[in-house]
Amino acid sequence: MPEINLGDLAQIRLFDILKPLFSGKKTGKITVKGKEGGELCLEVGNITHAKTSSAVGESAFFFLMELKAGKALFEPGGVPSETTISISTEQLLLNWSYRKQEWDRFKEVIPSTNAVFRLSLQKNQEDKSINADQWNALALCNGTKTVAEISESLLWDEFKTSKIIFQLVQLALLEKVDDQKPVKKKPVSEDFFPRVEMELKKVIGPLAPFIISDKLNDLNGTEDTLGQDQALSFVEKLGEEISNDLKKREFVRIMTDFLSGERKRVEPRRVPGVDLKL
């Protein structure tokens, strides 16, 4: 059968392309063509194989999910010829979600791969031990090389490089050049994400946590950093994933009522004639 053009990754994410193939329980091969690319195979809606020029299996799947350019083509048909991913697609997506959450943590310290790091002055005499990978990254963080350049020098992917540099910053061995502390936002309540996941599962099903993680990534945020001022727009973005208009409106209404109730609980009670400002 001829290949079907699923879209350009510069305009649509691979995750959005895969969602209807999962729900439709499709079988076939997705090929991503471009400067960087690879292939994914599905069997009755489950991913059973992933391959790029430098990786196979789960690591290849992660690489493809992070691509921001390339044409995605789908060839429907027979059962994939090889199996390099043996875990369930739900577990694979969960692992990808965990990896994205790690990326989000790294971004708090490493906002982009153009960031530059240098050795930091040691303010105490505490002994610190590091492994070989950390030592190699430390040796290249000279205040001029970017994270991307260090990745290229060490033949690592940017995820691994960012993770190692993040660890070295946590150990106070590295600091970012011209580092500025971000402005802290008031985060949403601890009840917000359990509630939004519960309500979204009612209308979308088991993909709900992955949709939530994906939309958080769009905002360059995490569950710990989403601000109260962003909560309503975040709910509306989640609602865009619900195809049924009636269910979409009901989901947004429930979560809007929830957020309204949260605000009422934290607002101080006004007593006439008493100024509560400190």
C-alpha positions as CSV (number, residue, x, y, z in Angstrom):
1,M,0.0,0.0,0.0
2,P,1.2,3.6,-0.6
3,E,2.6,5.6,2.2
4,I,0.3,8.2,3.9
5,N,1.8,11.6,4.7
6,L,1.0,12.2,8.4
7,G,2.5,15.7,8.6
8,D,5.7,17.8,9.2
9,L,7.2,17.6,12.7
10,A,8.0,21.3,12.4
11,Q,4.2,21.9,12.6
12,I,2.8,18.9,14.5
13,R,4.5,16.8,17.2
14,L,5.0,13.1,16.8
15,F,3.0,12.4,19.9
16,D,0.0,14.1,18.4
17,I,0.5,12.0,15.2
18,L,0.6,8.8,17.2
19,K,-2.5,9.3,19.4
20,P,-5.1,8.4,16.7
21,L,-3.0,5.5,15.6
22,F,-3.0,4.2,19.2
23,S,-6.8,4.7,19.7
24,G,-7.5,3.2,16.2
25,K,-5.3,0.2,17.0
26,K,-3.4,0.6,13.7
27,T,-0.7,-1.8,12.4
28,G,2.1,-0.5,10.1
29,K,5.3,1.5,10.0
30,I,6.0,5.2,10.6
31,T,9.0,6.6,8.8
32,V,10.4,10.0,9.8
33,K,12.5,11.5,6.9
34,G,14.7,14.5,7.2
35,K,18.2,15.5,8.4
36,E,17.5,13.2,11.4
37,G,15.0,10.4,11.3
38,G,14.2,6.8,11.8
39,E,11.3,4.4,12.0
40,L,8.6,3.2,14.4
41,C,6.4,0.1,14.0
42,L,3.0,-0.5,15.4
43,E,1.1,-3.7,15.9
44,V,-2.6,-3.3,16.7
45,G,-1.9,0.1,18.2
46,N,1.1,-1.0,20.2
47,I,4.7,0.2,19.5
48,T,6.9,-2.9,19.0
49,H,10.0,-1.5,17.2
50,A,11.9,1.8,16.9
51,K,15.2,2.5,15.1
52,T,17.4,5.4,14.2
53,S,20.8,5.6,12.6
54,S,22.5,5.3,16.1
55,A,20.0,3.5,18.3
56,V,17.3,0.9,18.5
57,G,14.4,0.2,20.9
58,E,13.4,2.5,23.7
59,S,16.3,5.0,23.3
60,A,15.4,5.3,19.6
61,F,11.8,5.9,20.5
62,F,12.9,8.7,22.9
63,F,15.0,10.3,20.2
64,L,12.2,10.3,17.6
65,M,9.7,11.8,20.1
66,E,12.1,14.7,20.6
67,L,12.5,15.6,16.9
68,K,11.2,19.0,15.8
69,A,11.7,18.6,12.1
70,G,11.1,15.9,9.4
71,K,8.2,14.4,7.4
72,A,6.3,11.6,9.1
73,L,4.9,8.9,6.7
74,F,2.8,5.9,7.6
75,E,2.7,2.6,5.6
76,P,-0.2,0.5,6.8
77,G,0.0,-3.2,6.5
78,G,1.4,-6.3,7.9
79,V,3.0,-7.2,11.2
80,P,6.4,-5.5,11.8
81,S,9.3,-7.7,10.9
82,E,11.3,-7.2,14.1
83,T,10.6,-6.5,17.8
84,T,13.0,-4.2,19.7
85,I,10.5,-2.9,22.2
86,S,8.9,-5.6,24.4
87,I,7.3,-3.5,27.1
88,S,3.7,-2.3,26.7
89,T,3.0,1.0,24.9
90,E,1.5,2.4,28.1
91,Q,4.7,1.6,30.0
92,L,6.8,3.0,27.2
93,L,4.8,6.3,27.2
94,L,5.2,6.4,31.0
95,N,9.0,6.0,30.7
96,W,8.9,8.8,28.1
97,S,6.8,10.9,30.5
98,Y,9.4,10.4,33.3
99,R,12.2,11.4,30.9
100,K,10.3,14.5,30.0
101,Q,9.9,15.3,33.7
102,E,13.7,14.9,34.1
103,W,14.1,17.3,31.1
104,D,11.9,19.8,32.9
105,R,14.1,19.6,36.0
106,F,17.2,20.1,33.9
107,K,15.7,23.2,32.2
108,E,15.4,25.0,35.6
109,V,19.3,24.9,35.6
110,I,20.0,24.5,31.8
111,P,17.4,26.6,29.9
112,S,18.9,25.7,26.5
113,T,21.8,23.7,25.0
114,N,23.4,27.1,24.3
115,A,24.0,27.6,28.0
116,V,27.6,27.8,29.1
117,F,29.0,26.5,32.4
118,R,32.2,27.0,34.3
119,L,33.9,25.7,37.5
120,S,32.5,27.3,40.6
121,L,34.6,28.3,43.6
122,Q,34.4,25.9,46.5
123,K,33.2,27.5,49.7
124,N,33.8,24.5,51.9
125,Q,36.4,21.8,52.3
126,E,34.0,18.9,51.9
127,D,35.3,16.0,49.8
128,K,33.3,15.2,46.7
129,S,33.5,12.1,44.5
130,I,32.5,12.1,40.9
131,N,32.3,9.3,38.3
132,A,34.1,9.2,34.9
133,D,31.3,10.7,32.9
134,Q,31.0,13.6,35.4
135,W,34.8,14.2,35.2
136,N,34.7,14.3,31.4
137,A,32.0,16.9,31.4
138,L,33.7,18.9,34.1
139,A,36.9,19.0,32.1
140,L,35.1,20.6,29.2
141,C,33.0,23.2,31.1
142,N,35.5,26.0,30.7
143,G,33.2,29.0,30.6
144,T,33.1,29.1,26.7
145,K,31.8,25.8,25.5
146,T,28.0,25.4,25.2
147,V,26.2,22.3,26.3
148,A,25.6,21.4,22.7
149,E,29.3,21.7,21.9
150,I,30.2,19.5,24.9
151,S,27.7,16.9,23.7
152,E,29.4,16.9,20.3
153,S,32.9,16.6,21.8
154,L,31.9,13.6,24.1
155,L,29.6,12.0,21.4
156,W,26.7,12.1,23.9
157,D,23.1,13.0,23.2
158,E,22.0,16.3,24.7
159,F,19.8,14.5,27.3
160,K,22.8,12.7,28.8
161,T,25.0,15.8,28.7
162,S,22.3,17.9,30.4
163,K,21.8,15.3,33.1
164,I,25.5,15.1,33.9
165,I,25.9,18.9,34.0
166,F,22.8,19.2,36.2
167,Q,24.3,16.7,38.6
168,L,27.6,18.7,38.7
169,V,25.6,21.9,39.4
170,Q,23.8,20.1,42.3
171,L,27.2,19.2,43.7
172,A,28.2,22.9,43.5
173,L,31.1,22.1,41.2
174,L,29.7,24.0,38.2
175,E,27.8,27.3,37.8
176,K,26.1,28.8,34.8
177,V,27.8,31.9,33.2
178,D,25.8,35.0,33.8
179,D,23.3,33.1,35.9
180,Q,20.2,34.9,37.0
181,K,17.7,33.6,39.6
182,P,14.2,33.1,38.1
183,V,11.2,34.9,39.6
184,K,9.3,32.5,41.8
185,K,5.6,32.0,41.0
186,K,2.9,30.9,43.4
187,P,2.3,27.2,42.5
188,V,-1.1,25.5,42.2
189,S,-2.4,23.6,45.2
190,E,-1.2,20.0,45.8
191,D,-4.8,18.8,45.0
192,F,-4.9,20.4,41.5
193,F,-3.0,17.7,39.4
194,P,-4.7,14.7,41.1
195,R,-8.1,16.3,40.3
196,V,-7.3,17.3,36.8
197,E,-5.9,13.8,36.0
198,M,-9.0,12.2,37.5
199,E,-11.4,14.4,35.5
200,L,-9.4,14.1,32.2
201,K,-9.3,10.3,32.5
202,K,-13.1,10.2,32.6
203,V,-13.2,11.6,29.0
204,I,-9.9,10.6,27.5
205,G,-8.9,7.4,29.3
206,P,-5.4,6.1,30.1
207,L,-3.7,8.7,27.8
208,A,-4.7,11.5,30.3
209,P,-1.4,11.6,32.3
210,F,0.6,11.8,29.1
211,I,-1.5,14.6,27.7
212,I,-1.0,16.5,31.0
213,S,2.7,16.0,30.8
214,D,2.8,17.0,27.2
215,K,0.9,20.2,27.8
216,L,3.1,21.1,30.8
217,N,6.1,20.7,28.5
218,D,4.5,23.2,26.1
219,L,4.6,25.7,28.9
220,N,8.2,24.8,29.8
221,G,6.8,23.9,33.3
222,T,6.4,21.0,35.7
223,E,3.8,20.1,38.3
224,D,6.0,21.8,40.9
225,T,6.3,25.1,38.9
226,L,2.9,25.6,37.3
227,G,1.6,28.9,38.7
228,Q,-1.9,29.6,39.9
229,D,-2.1,32.3,37.3
230,Q,-1.5,29.7,34.6
231,A,-4.0,27.1,35.9
232,L,-7.1,28.1,33.9
233,S,-5.3,28.5,30.6
234,F,-3.7,25.1,31.3
235,V,-7.1,23.5,31.8
236,E,-8.3,25.1,28.6
237,K,-5.4,23.6,26.7
238,L,-6.2,20.2,28.1
239,G,-9.8,20.7,26.9
240,E,-8.6,21.1,23.4
241,E,-7.7,17.4,23.4
242,I,-11.3,16.4,24.0
243,S,-13.1,16.0,20.7
244,N,-16.6,15.9,22.1
245,D,-17.7,19.5,22.6
246,L,-20.2,18.6,25.4
247,K,-17.6,16.7,27.4
248,K,-15.0,19.4,26.7
249,R,-17.3,22.1,28.2
250,E,-18.2,19.9,31.1
251,F,-14.5,19.2,31.9
252,V,-13.6,22.9,31.7
253,R,-16.6,23.8,33.9
254,I,-15.7,21.2,36.6
255,M,-12.1,22.4,36.7
256,T,-13.0,26.1,36.7
257,D,-15.4,25.5,39.6
258,F,-12.5,23.6,41.4
259,L,-10.1,26.5,40.8
260,S,-12.7,29.0,42.0
261,G,-13.2,27.0,45.2
262,E,-9.4,26.9,45.7
263,R,-9.2,30.7,45.5
264,K,-12.0,31.1,48.0
265,R,-10.3,28.9,50.5
266,V,-7.0,30.8,50.4
267,E,-8.4,34.3,50.3
268,P,-8.4,36.0,53.7
269,R,-11.7,36.8,55.3
270,R,-12.3,40.6,55.2
271,V,-13.4,42.2,58.5
272,P,-14.9,45.7,58.2
273,G,-12.6,48.3,59.6
274,V,-9.6,46.0,59.9
275,D,-6.6,46.3,57.5
276,L,-5.2,42.8,57.0
277,K,-2.1,44.0,55.1
278,L,1.2,43.7,56.9
